[in-house]
Amino acid sequence: MLKVGVVGVGHLGQHHARIFNSIEGCELVGIYDKNEARAKEIAEKLSVKVYPTYEALLNAIDAIDISATTIYHYALAKQALESGKHVFVEKPITATVEQGREIVALAKSKELKIQVGHIERFNPVVLKVEEEIDSPMFIESHRLAPFNPRGTDVPVVFDLMIHDIDLILSFVNSPIIDIRASGVGVLTPSIDIANARLEFANGAIANVTSSRISMKRERKLRFFQKDAYISMDFQGQKVSVLRKADGLNEILPEILLGKTDFSPEDLVKMKQFDCSKPDKDALTMELESFVDAINNRKHPIVSGEDGLRALEVAMMIMDKINANLKML
């Protein structure tokens, strides 16, 4: 039985602990949080032990879930890996690229699993159509949210945009050759709204927008590829897939010359999916996959290398934004 601990039981960490407490194949041994009152509150709800120190928790487990604030990811992950423990760490993997590289290298040297919490990989909307996406050439994402003080300790690029960066990188198998980006802080000293254009070596382009100062919530991701258009609505939990209609190539010349009437059904065939009632929520599937990767010696679905690549791109976007701001 895999013994798991959770460090950081705030807004998100409490749910990690709750889910680990019910996953088959693992045992939630206990939790640690520097806020002793908060740790005691969550421990009583889940009937698990509160450990007095992080070191004491590490000594009792096989794997640690790091749900603490980003600035602590590096130190907590490094200590866990040096102690021979597998690591699940929330996104972003670390606060800096250099820290991320060190953590990934350390995990590899010790043959330990490290999984990064890019939860959208497990979103039912993504899982429903991931096999439909093949060599997309244009991608457009919008992740907009009303203002919420939680998360404003980092720019919106690391808070929201990084979700879409990871998804895009998982579907475009090509290196980035150019990035253009702009952003601005509106309500906070940090960056509250940002846009980035990513250009890949294979010719693909991604246009990515994130905002935490919008009047409404919107989370959409669209893929355009040969013969298909795929639209994901994360907020509405719906997916649309449009493909060229069968036989279109035969009648297209006459359509273009205006020699025949046609209907929308002659041009495209559309499939729509409602993903609003999945068998399991994304967080449960994410944490189950971590346990499965350890117990069955599998490669994590979102590896440390994946988390590092998303962070590297996010950092490059921030460098472009900061350079543009200096020119104002």
LUMGUNU-338104 format. One record per residue (C-alpha): residue number from 0; residue in one letter; z, y, x. Coordinates in pm, 1 decimal, padded with zeros to 6 digits, always signed. Example, Ala and Ser with C-alpha at 12.3 -4.5 7.8 and 13.67 -1.06 7.14 Angstrom:
REC resi resn        Z        Y        X
REC    0    a +00780.0 -00450.0 +01230.0
REC    1    s +00714.0 -00106.0 +01367.0
END
This chain:
REC resi resn        Z        Y        X
REC    0    m +00000.0 +00000.0 +00000.0
REC    1    l -00108.0 +00333.6 +00147.7
REC    2    k +00186.6 +00571.3 +00178.3
REC    3    v +00090.8 +00932.3 +00101.3
REC    4    g +00274.2 +01263.6 +00124.1
REC    5    v +00185.5 +01613.5 +00004.1
REC    6    v +00268.8 +01932.1 +00191.5
REC    7    g +00247.2 +02247.2 -00018.5
REC    8    v +00314.2 +02200.1 -00390.0
REC    9    g +00208.4 +02538.1 -00522.9
REC   10    h -00054.5 +02599.5 -00790.6
REC   11    l -00292.3 +02332.7 -00659.4
REC   12    g -00064.1 +02108.0 -00457.8
REC   13    q +00146.6 +02019.2 -00761.8
REC   14    h -00159.3 +01861.0 -00921.0
REC   15    h -00242.1 +01671.9 -00602.6
REC   16    a +00108.0 +01526.7 -00602.7
REC   17    r +00088.8 +01438.2 -00972.4
REC   18    i -00240.3 +01253.1 -00927.4
REC   19    f -00137.2 +01068.1 -00611.7
REC   20    n +00166.1 +00951.9 -00806.6
REC   21    s -00064.3 +00754.2 -01037.0
REC   22    i -00351.0 +00634.1 -00812.6
REC   23    e -00373.8 +00260.2 -00757.7
REC   24    g -00368.8 +00152.9 -00396.7
REC   25    c -00131.3 +00423.3 -00280.7
REC   26    e +00228.1 +00537.3 -00315.6
REC   27    l +00337.8 +00899.1 -00324.3
REC   28    v +00632.4 +00873.5 -00087.9
REC   29    g +00739.5 +01234.9 -00108.1
REC   30    i +00660.6 +01602.8 -00069.0
REC   31    y +00748.7 +01896.9 +00150.8
REC   32    d +00729.1 +02269.4 +00084.1
REC   33    k +00895.9 +02551.0 +00274.1
REC   34    n +01000.3 +02683.6 -00067.8
REC   35    e +01289.8 +02444.7 -00126.1
REC   36    a +01340.0 +02538.7 -00490.7
REC   37    r +00973.7 +02477.2 -00568.3
REC   38    a +00976.5 +02144.1 -00385.0
REC   39    k +01284.9 +02031.9 -00576.9
REC   40    e +01129.5 +02134.4 -00909.5
REC   41    i +00809.1 +01933.6 -00853.4
REC   42    a +00995.1 +01636.5 -00705.3
REC   43    e +01218.8 +01612.0 -01011.1
REC   44    k +00914.5 +01616.2 -01241.1
REC   45    l +00750.5 +01335.0 -01048.9
REC   46    s +01065.0 +01143.4 -00952.6
REC   47    v +00980.2 +01150.2 -00582.6
REC   48    k +01170.7 +01247.7 -00270.0
REC   49    v +01180.0 +01593.8 -00114.8
REC   50    y +01176.6 +01576.1 +00264.8
REC   51    p +01380.5 +01833.8 +00455.7
REC   52    t +01110.5 +01889.7 +00719.3
REC   53    y +00738.7 +01830.3 +00762.8
REC   54    e +00815.5 +01602.7 +01058.7
REC   55    a +01041.2 +01385.2 +00842.4
REC   56    l +00766.6 +01349.4 +00581.7
REC   57    l +00508.0 +01254.8 +00845.4
REC   58    n +00737.0 +00985.3 +00980.4
REC   59    a +00746.4 +00819.6 +00637.0
REC   60    i +00375.0 +00811.2 +00549.3
REC   61    d +00026.5 +00691.1 +00646.6
REC   62    a -00170.8 +00988.1 +00510.8
REC   63    i -00097.1 +01350.8 +00432.8
REC   64    d -00245.9 +01584.2 +00172.4
REC   65    i -00242.4 +01943.6 +00300.6
REC   66    s -00245.7 +02184.4 +00006.8
REC   67    a -00074.5 +02471.4 +00184.8
REC   68    t -00231.6 +02814.0 +00241.8
REC   69    t -00541.6 +02815.0 +00464.1
REC   70    i -00371.3 +02983.8 +00759.6
REC   71    y -00144.6 +02678.0 +00794.1
REC   72    h -00420.3 +02413.8 +00773.3
REC   73    y -00480.8 +02393.5 +01147.0
REC   74    a -00119.9 +02351.0 +01258.8
REC   75    l -00035.9 +02104.0 +00981.0
REC   76    a -00350.2 +01895.8 +01030.4
REC   77    k -00315.3 +01890.1 +01409.0
REC   78    q +00045.6 +01773.9 +01390.1
REC   79    a -00045.6 +01503.1 +01138.2
REC   80    l -00339.6 +01373.1 +01342.0
REC   81    e -00135.0 +01372.2 +01662.7
REC   82    s +00117.8 +01162.3 +01468.9
REC   83    g -00153.8 +00912.1 +01377.2
REC   84    k -00185.7 +01010.8 +01010.4
REC   85    h -00501.7 +01036.4 +00800.9
REC   86    v -00559.0 +01384.3 +00657.6
REC   87    f -00682.7 +01532.4 +00331.9
REC   88    v -00703.6 +01910.0 +00368.8
REC   89    e -00801.6 +02164.7 +00107.5
REC   90    k -01104.0 +02386.5 +00171.0
REC   91    p -01172.9 +02566.9 +00390.0
REC   92    i -01087.9 +02309.8 +00656.3
REC   93    t -00922.2 +02573.1 +00877.7
REC   94    a -00906.2 +02949.1 +00917.2
REC   95    t -01149.0 +02957.4 +01212.5
REC   96    v -01445.4 +02753.8 +01332.9
REC   97    e -01276.5 +02683.2 +01667.3
REC   98    q -00975.6 +02536.4 +01488.5
REC   99    g -01203.1 +02325.1 +01268.4
REC  100    r -01391.3 +02185.5 +01566.2
REC  101    e -01065.2 +02090.7 +01736.2
REC  102    i -00936.0 +01914.7 +01424.3
REC  103    v -01259.0 +01721.0 +01372.1
REC  104    a -01269.4 +01615.9 +01737.2
REC  105    l -00903.8 +01509.4 +01728.2
REC  106    a -00955.6 +01295.1 +01418.4
REC  107    k -01258.3 +01130.3 +01579.2
REC  108    s -01074.6 +01059.0 +01903.5
REC  109    k -00790.5 +00892.6 +01716.1
REC  110    e -01022.6 +00711.4 +01470.2
REC  111    l -00848.7 +00873.4 +01173.7
REC  112    k -00998.0 +00980.5 +00840.8
REC  113    i -01019.4 +01345.0 +00751.7
REC  114    q -01149.3 +01459.3 +00413.2
REC  115    v -01196.5 +01821.3 +00304.8
REC  116    g -01131.0 +01936.9 -00051.8
REC  117    h -01476.3 +02052.4 -00157.9
REC  118    i -01409.7 +01938.6 -00511.6
REC  119    e -01747.8 +02032.0 -00659.9
REC  120    r -01898.1 +01723.4 -00495.2
REC  121    f -01703.5 +01529.3 -00758.3
REC  122    n -01789.5 +01754.3 -01051.7
REC  123    p -01940.2 +01542.4 -01333.7
REC  124    v -02227.3 +01792.3 -01353.0
REC  125    v -02321.2 +01720.0 -00990.9
REC  126    l -02267.8 +01345.5 -01015.5
REC  127    k -02492.7 +01328.8 -01320.3
REC  128    v -02802.5 +01460.6 -01143.8
REC  129    e -02745.7 +01420.2 -00769.4
REC  130    e -03009.2 +01147.2 -00755.4
REC  131    e -03258.2 +01377.0 -00932.1
REC  132    i -03243.0 +01632.6 -00649.5
REC  133    d -03500.2 +01562.1 -00380.1
REC  134    s -03608.3 +01812.9 -00114.1
REC  135    p -03538.2 +02134.7 -00309.8
REC  136    m -03727.7 +02437.7 -00179.3
REC  137    f -03549.2 +02717.4 -00366.1
REC  138    i -03186.1 +02719.9 -00474.2
REC  139    e -03000.5 +02986.3 -00666.1
REC  140    s -02626.8 +02991.9 -00730.7
REC  141    h -02398.1 +03227.8 -00918.7
REC  142    r -02020.5 +03181.5 -00907.1
REC  143    l -01854.9 +03471.3 -01086.3
REC  144    a -01497.1 +03512.1 -01204.4
REC  145    p -01265.3 +03782.0 -01340.9
REC  146    f -01010.3 +03921.6 -01098.4
REC  147    n -00712.5 +03701.4 -01015.6
REC  148    p -00465.5 +03796.5 -00740.6
REC  149    r -00441.2 +03431.5 -00631.5
REC  150    g -00689.3 +03366.0 -00354.8
REC  151    t -00739.3 +03727.7 -00252.7
REC  152    d -00576.1 +03661.5 +00084.8
REC  153    v -00925.7 +03557.6 +00199.9
REC  154    p -01273.7 +03705.4 +00134.0
REC  155    v -01461.7 +03574.0 -00169.6
REC  156    v -01695.4 +03392.8 +00070.7
REC  157    f -01411.6 +03153.7 +00164.2
REC  158    d -01250.9 +03151.3 -00179.2
REC  159    l -01551.7 +03089.8 -00406.6
REC  160    m -01886.0 +03095.3 -00225.5
REC  161    i -01790.6 +02814.1 +00010.9
REC  162    h -01805.7 +02569.6 -00283.0
REC  163    d -02175.2 +02640.0 -00329.0
REC  164    i -02241.1 +02651.8 +00043.8
REC  165    d -02110.5 +02296.2 +00074.8
REC  166    l -02315.7 +02173.9 -00221.7
REC  167    i -02633.3 +02336.0 -00091.8
REC  168    l -02584.7 +02192.9 +00256.9
REC  169    s -02531.6 +01846.6 +00107.4
REC  170    f -02873.1 +01860.9 -00063.9
REC  171    v -03084.0 +02040.4 +00197.7
REC  172    n -03128.6 +01817.2 +00499.8
REC  173    s -03244.2 +02086.8 +00738.8
REC  174    p -03079.9 +02332.9 +00979.6
REC  175    i -03036.5 +02698.5 +00886.2
REC  176    i -03257.7 +02932.4 +01086.9
REC  177    d -03166.5 +03268.3 +00933.8
REC  178    i -02898.2 +03427.2 +00719.5
REC  179    r -02900.4 +03764.3 +00548.1
REC  180    a -02590.6 +03877.5 +00364.5
REC  181    s -02414.4 +04174.3 +00211.8
REC  182    g -02081.0 +04223.1 +00043.8
REC  183    v -01811.9 +04474.0 -00037.9
REC  184    g -01447.4 +04502.5 -00132.0
REC  185    v -01398.2 +04667.3 -00468.7
REC  186    l -01044.3 +04593.5 -00581.5
REC  187    t -00899.3 +04459.4 -00256.2
REC  188    p -00928.9 +04545.9 +00115.4
REC  189    s -01122.0 +04219.4 +00155.9
REC  190    i -01472.1 +04121.5 +00034.2
REC  191    d -01470.6 +04077.0 -00345.3
REC  192    i -01841.5 +04031.8 -00413.1
REC  193    a -02103.3 +03888.9 -00179.3
REC  194    n -02462.6 +03772.5 -00168.9
REC  195    a -02629.7 +03561.7 +00097.9
REC  196    r -02982.9 +03441.3 +00156.7
REC  197    l -03006.0 +03122.5 +00362.6
REC  198    e -03335.9 +03017.7 +00517.7
REC  199    f -03379.2 +02659.7 +00637.7
REC  200    a -03612.6 +02518.6 +00901.0
REC  201    n -03802.3 +02313.7 +00640.1
REC  202    g -03888.5 +02630.8 +00444.7
REC  203    a -03618.3 +02599.2 +00180.3
REC  204    i -03437.3 +02915.3 +00070.8
REC  205    a -03101.2 +02951.4 -00099.6
REC  206    n -02982.6 +03268.9 -00271.7
REC  207    v -02605.3 +03256.7 -00317.6
REC  208    t -02390.7 +03508.3 -00510.3
REC  209    s -02013.9 +03504.0 -00558.8
REC  210    s -01782.2 +03755.8 -00723.4
REC  211    r -01417.2 +03766.2 -00821.5
REC  212    i -01442.3 +04100.1 -01001.7
REC  213    s -01678.5 +04007.4 -01285.3
REC  214    m -01618.1 +04060.3 -01655.3
REC  215    k -01702.3 +03698.1 -01736.3
REC  216    r -01695.4 +03356.1 -01577.3
REC  217    e -02023.8 +03206.1 -01469.9
REC  218    r -02082.5 +02907.8 -01244.7
REC  219    k -02445.8 +02801.5 -01227.7
REC  220    l -02655.8 +02628.8 -00965.5
REC  221    r -03031.9 +02587.8 -00995.2
REC  222    f -03265.5 +02374.6 -00784.5
REC  223    f -03641.3 +02418.6 -00774.7
REC  224    q -03840.2 +02138.5 -00614.1
REC  225    k -04181.7 +01979.1 -00635.2
REC  226    d -04251.6 +01887.8 -00998.4
REC  227    a -03893.5 +01961.6 -01114.3
REC  228    y -03636.8 +02226.3 -01203.5
REC  229    i -03269.5 +02128.7 -01228.3
REC  230    s -03008.6 +02360.6 -01378.6
REC  231    m -02633.8 +02294.2 -01356.3
REC  232    d -02390.6 +02488.9 -01571.3
REC  233    f -02043.8 +02417.6 -01433.0
REC  234    q -01873.4 +02643.8 -01683.8
REC  235    g -02037.1 +02480.9 -01985.2
REC  236    q -02046.5 +02138.8 -01818.4
REC  237    k -02413.9 +02094.5 -01906.8
REC  238    v -02721.7 +01994.7 -01708.9
REC  239    s -03092.5 +02039.5 -01776.6
REC  240    v -03368.3 +01861.4 -01586.2
REC  241    l -03729.4 +01971.5 -01640.8
REC  242    r -04017.5 +01773.8 -01490.2
REC  243    k -04394.5 +01783.4 -01520.8
REC  244    a -04510.9 +01603.9 -01832.4
REC  245    d -04695.6 +01277.3 -01789.8
REC  246    g -05070.1 +01336.8 -01782.8
REC  247    l -05039.5 +01709.2 -01710.5
REC  248    n -05264.2 +01684.6 -01404.9
REC  249    e -05548.0 +01555.1 -01623.0
REC  250    i -05535.9 +01836.1 -01879.7
REC  251    l -05419.9 +02121.0 -01654.0
REC  252    p -05772.3 +02230.3 -01548.4
REC  253    e -05871.6 +02277.8 -01913.4
REC  254    i -05545.2 +02460.9 -01988.1
REC  255    l -05600.7 +02699.2 -01696.6
REC  256    l -05954.9 +02770.0 -01815.5
REC  257    g -05833.3 +02828.8 -02171.4
REC  258    k -06043.8 +02545.4 -02303.0
REC  259    t -05766.6 +02362.7 -02486.3
REC  260    d -05456.4 +02441.5 -02687.4
REC  261    f -05125.2 +02317.1 -02555.8
REC  262    s -04756.8 +02303.0 -02646.3
REC  263    p -04450.2 +02322.9 -02418.7
REC  264    e -04420.3 +01945.3 -02447.7
REC  265    d -04764.1 +01912.8 -02284.8
REC  266    l -04633.0 +02095.7 -01977.0
REC  267    v -04281.1 +01965.1 -01919.0
REC  268    k -04043.6 +01694.2 -02027.9
REC  269    m -03679.0 +01790.0 -02043.9
REC  270    k -03357.6 +01591.8 -02022.8
REC  271    q -03022.9 +01751.6 -02111.3
REC  272    f -02676.8 +01613.2 -02047.4
REC  273    d -02334.9 +01708.8 -02181.3
REC  274    c -02075.2 +01636.9 -01911.9
REC  275    s -01779.6 +01794.7 -02090.1
REC  276    k -01599.9 +01464.5 -02155.4
REC  277    p -01598.1 +01270.7 -01826.6
REC  278    d -01401.2 +00950.7 -01783.0
REC  279    k -01208.3 +01115.2 -01497.8
REC  280    d -01161.4 +01472.3 -01380.8
REC  281    a -01305.1 +01585.3 -01048.2
REC  282    l -00969.8 +01615.8 -00870.4
REC  283    t -00870.8 +01260.2 -00958.8
REC  284    m -01205.1 +01126.7 -00833.7
REC  285    e -01172.7 +01333.2 -00516.5
REC  286    l -00826.8 +01201.5 -00428.3
REC  287    e -00919.1 +00845.9 -00528.5
REC  288    s -01214.0 +00864.2 -00289.0
REC  289    f -00976.8 +00965.3 -00006.9
REC  290    v -00753.3 +00666.1 -00072.3
REC  291    d -01057.4 +00439.3 -00098.9
REC  292    a -01200.7 +00566.4 +00230.9
REC  293    i -00878.2 +00474.4 +00410.7
REC  294    n -00804.3 +00145.1 +00237.0
REC  295    n -01162.1 +00018.2 +00264.8
REC  296    r -01256.6 +00185.4 +00594.5
REC  297    k -01533.0 +00398.1 +00443.3
REC  298    h -01675.8 +00728.5 +00559.4
REC  299    p -01519.3 +01006.6 +00346.8
REC  300    i -01757.9 +01156.4 +00091.9
REC  301    v -01670.2 +01503.7 +00220.7
REC  302    s -01594.6 +01446.9 +00587.2
REC  303    g -01435.6 +01677.9 +00837.9
REC  304    e -01784.3 +01742.5 +00975.8
REC  305    d -01900.9 +01848.3 +00627.8
REC  306    g -01607.9 +02084.7 +00589.7
REC  307    l -01669.6 +02226.9 +00936.1
REC  308    r -02038.4 +02289.8 +00865.6
REC  309    a -01955.2 +02474.6 +00542.2
REC  310    l -01700.8 +02685.8 +00731.2
REC  311    e -01951.6 +02763.6 +01007.8
REC  312    v -02205.3 +02890.5 +00754.9
REC  313    a -01938.8 +03088.9 +00567.5
REC  314    m -01834.3 +03250.1 +00896.6
REC  315    m -02194.4 +03342.0 +00978.5
REC  316    i -02226.3 +03501.4 +00634.8
REC  317    m -01910.0 +03703.7 +00694.7
REC  318    d -02038.8 +03813.7 +01035.7
REC  319    k -02355.6 +03946.4 +00868.8
REC  320    i -02153.8 +04124.2 +00598.8
REC  321    n -01919.4 +04284.2 +00850.2
REC  322    a -02211.5 +04396.6 +01066.6
REC  323    n -02372.2 +04564.8 +00767.5
REC  324    l -02047.4 +04736.7 +00669.8
REC  325    k -02013.0 +04882.0 +01018.9
REC  326    m -02350.9 +05046.6 +00979.1
REC  327    l -02244.4 +05238.8 +00667.0
END
